[in-house]
Amino acid sequence: MRVHLASITHRHGTSQYAGSSREELIEKLGVYCRENDENKLLDHAVSDEEIVSRYFSEENYGSNEYVDFADDEEITVDVSTMVRMFAALGNPGMAEGSVDLHDAIAKATLLSEPMIDYEGAARAQGWQLLDIAGGGQTFLRESQVGGDTQMDRCAPDWSSLCGNHDIGTDDFEQQPTGFFAISQGLADCLPLEERVVRDLAGMIIWARAGETVRGLAR
């Protein structure tokens, strides 16, 4: 699997994004641009490619924010067969073998547990992650018919947001569909909610659900 990478430099620092294709990467950057167009300078109906180009132009937000695309794609190695083999050995405390084998079984079992897409569940309910004046970020849900606009500045991540607002996640639970060996550099870019296990058979393993790579959280 090839992972396409980009970074956005903004007033809060640097954010990393990834996609399994350039098109998906641009789609994720398009979400960033639409959510952070606080001065309403852009036509949100244009394509993702166009809105990314316009957002980072000098006449819009380009003097304060800019995007860099990695020169080289990050290449990951599919190690799904190995992970599933270790997980199939069962309870690490019951398996015969060395301490290293028990450790590999435990890590493979952890990787194989169902994954919950907290961000997807929250976005389905209308929540967004926005920059706020004076620094920092907040989760925001625009007012619905007969309701009030909701804001949550306390939740540190999408998982906590779902817990704070009783957002159901049953429809957003998936079994991992693949396991990939990745570089230290890519592992350092991944947000905390991504499932990564280090030092399984000497490799850093990333568990993925679905066919695509989700945009990296800010």
WOZI-V951243 format. One record per residue. N is the residue number from 1. BURIAL is 1 if it has 9 or more other ideal C-beta (glycine too) atoms within 8 Angstrom, else 0. D_LAST is the distance of its C-alpha to the last C-alpha in Angstrom with 1 decimal. Layout:
# WOZI-V951243
n->[N N]
burial->[BURIAL BURIAL]
d_last->[D_LAST D_LAST]
This chain:
# WOZI-V951243
n->[1 2 3 4 5 6 7 8 9 10 11 12 13 14 15 16 17 18 19 20 21 22 23 24 25 26 27 28 29 30 31 32 33 34 35 36 37 38 39 40 41 42 43 44 45 46 47 48 49 50 51 52 53 54 55 56 57 58 59 60 61 62 63 64 65 66 67 68 69 70 71 72 73 74 75 76 77 78 79 80 81 82 83 84 85 86 87 88 89 90 91 92 93 94 95 96 97 98 99 100 101 102 103 104 105 106 107 108 109 110 111 112 113 114 115 116 117 118 119 120 121 122 123 124 125 126 127 128 129 130 131 132 133 134 135 136 137 138 139 140 141 142 143 144 145 146 147 148 149 150 151 152 153 154 155 156 157 158 159 160 161 162 163 164 165 166 167 168 169 170 171 172 173 174 175 176 177 178 179 180 181 182 183 184 185 186 187 188 189 190 191 192 193 194 195 196 197 198 199 200 201 202 203 204 205 206 207 208 209 210 211 212 213 214 215 216 217 218]
burial->[1 1 1 1 1 1 1 1 1 1 0 0 0 0 1 1 1 1 1 1 1 0 0 1 1 1 1 1 1 1 1 1 1 1 1 1 1 0 0 0 0 1 0 0 0 0 0 1 0 0 1 1 0 1 1 1 0 0 0 1 1 1 0 0 1 0 1 0 0 1 0 0 0 1 0 1 0 0 1 1 0 1 1 1 1 1 1 0 1 0 0 1 0 0 1 0 0 0 0 0 1 1 1 1 1 1 1 1 1 1 1 1 0 0 1 1 1 1 1 0 1 1 1 0 1 0 1 1 1 1 1 1 0 0 0 0 1 1 1 1 1 0 0 0 0 0 0 0 0 0 0 1 1 0 1 0 1 1 1 1 1 1 0 1 1 0 1 0 1 0 0 1 1 1 0 1 0 1 1 1 1 1 0 0 0 1 1 0 1 1 0 0 1 0 1 1 1 0 0 1 0 0 0 1 1 1 1 1 1 0 0 0 1 0 1 1 1 0]
d_last->[22.8 21.2 17.5 16.5 13.7 12.1 10.0 9.3 10.7 10.5 12.1 9.6 9.4 8.0 5.1 6.9 8.3 11.6 14.5 18.0 19.5 18.9 19.4 16.6 14.1 15.4 15.2 11.4 11.2 13.8 11.9 9.4 12.7 14.6 12.3 12.1 15.8 16.8 20.2 21.0 22.0 21.4 23.2 20.8 23.5 23.4 22.1 18.5 19.9 21.6 18.9 16.6 19.7 20.6 17.3 17.2 21.0 22.5 24.1 20.9 17.6 18.3 19.8 16.7 13.9 14.5 13.5 15.0 16.1 17.2 21.0 21.4 20.1 19.1 22.0 21.9 25.1 26.0 27.5 27.8 31.5 31.4 28.9 31.0 34.1 33.0 31.8 35.2 37.1 36.3 36.2 35.5 38.0 40.7 40.3 42.8 41.7 40.1 37.3 35.1 35.9 35.1 31.7 30.9 32.1 30.0 26.7 27.6 28.4 25.0 23.3 25.6 25.0 23.7 19.9 18.5 15.8 14.6 12.0 14.9 17.3 15.5 15.0 18.6 19.6 18.0 14.9 12.0 8.9 10.0 10.3 13.7 16.6 17.3 13.7 11.3 9.6 11.6 12.1 15.0 17.8 20.3 23.9 25.9 29.7 31.3 28.2 26.0 22.4 20.4 17.7 16.0 14.6 15.6 13.7 11.1 9.8 11.1 14.2 15.2 14.9 17.3 19.6 19.7 20.8 22.8 20.9 22.8 21.3 24.7 24.1 20.8 22.2 22.8 24.6 23.0 24.5 23.9 23.2 22.2 22.8 20.0 19.8 18.6 16.3 14.5 14.6 12.9 9.9 9.6 7.7 10.6 11.6 12.7 16.3 17.4 20.8 22.0 25.6 27.0 30.1 28.5 25.4 21.7 21.4 18.5 19.6 18.8 19.9 21.0 21.7 18.3 15.1 12.1 9.2 6.6 3.8 0.0]
